[in-house]
Amino acid sequence: MLKQPEDLLKLQSDMFSASNAVVSKTIEHWEKLAELNLKAANDGFNQSADQLKALFAAKDPQEAAKLFAAMAKPSTEGFTAYAKDVVALTNKAGAELTALAEKQIADGNKQLQGAVEVLAKNAPAGSEGAVQMLRTSLSAASAAYEQVFKVTKQLAEQAEQGLAAATKATTGKKGA
């Protein structure tokens, strides 16, 4: 519980630091995604330029037709590598932001528990039942949050495993 103005200033400072950390991580990962997209665009441009050079260097129409047919076939390797990089970047960003959120929630729970304890010490006689109900509600809410977070984490892991299996199946078919 906030007893002094300094406590309020510290709380505000902590909240600003937490918000700043989230924004910084978000920007960091957006920058990485932009770099990945620029690299993919550059690679695509270079591949197109190389294909056009080969097409212009063809000696006869049959060779040009073969080159053109080869160029028309989609390349799953490049897309698969790009998708893997995007997924890895997204997973890393999610993990880092989740860790920040977990820390913030844990800190908030500690502050709330501290406030309940101060309330309990200063509560009028006969209010022990209400204070106990508040403590029980706080414990139940914390347990519910932990369960939801655990299930969410499991779902994210299953989705990542499914994507990995799909990627493996796609690249496995290509090599067969």
Residue, then its C-alpha position, 0 to 999 in steps of 0.5 A: m500500500l502506498k504510505q508515502p509520496e515517495d512510494l507513489l513516485k517509485l510506483q510511477s517510475d517502475m510503471f514507466s520502466a516496464s512500459n519503456a521495456v515493452v516498447s523497446k522490445t517491440i521496436e527491436h523486433w519490428e526492426k529485425l522483421a524489417e531487416l528480414n523483409l528487406k533481405a527477402a526483397n533484395d534476394g528476390f530482386n537479385q534472383s530475378a536479375d540473374q534469371l533475366k540475364a540467363l534468359f537474355a543470354a539464351k542462344d536459341p528459342q528452345e533454351a529460352a523456353k526451358l529457362f522460362a519454364a524453370m523460372a515459372k516454377p515456384s521455389t518453396e525453399g526460399f519461402t520456407a526459409y523466410a517463413k521459418d525466420v519469421v516464425a523464429l523472430t515472432n516466437k522470440a518476441g513473444a517469449e521476451l514480451t511474455a517474460l516482461a509481462e510475467k515480471q510485471i504481473a508478479d510485481g503487481n501481485k506482490q504490491l497487491q498482497g502487501a496492500v492487503e496485509v497493510l489493510a489487514k493490520n489496520a482493519p477494524a475489529g470484526s473485519e477479519g472475515a472480510v480480510q480473509m475473503l479478500r486474501t482468498s479471492l486474491s489467491a484464487a485470481s492468482a491461481a486462475y492467472e497461472q492456469v490460463f498462462k500455462v494453457t496459453k503457453q502449451l497452445a503456443e508450443q503445440a502451434e510451433q510444433g505443428l508448424a515445424a512438422a508442416t515445414k518438415a513435411t513440405t521440405g521432405k516431399k520436395g526432396a523425395 
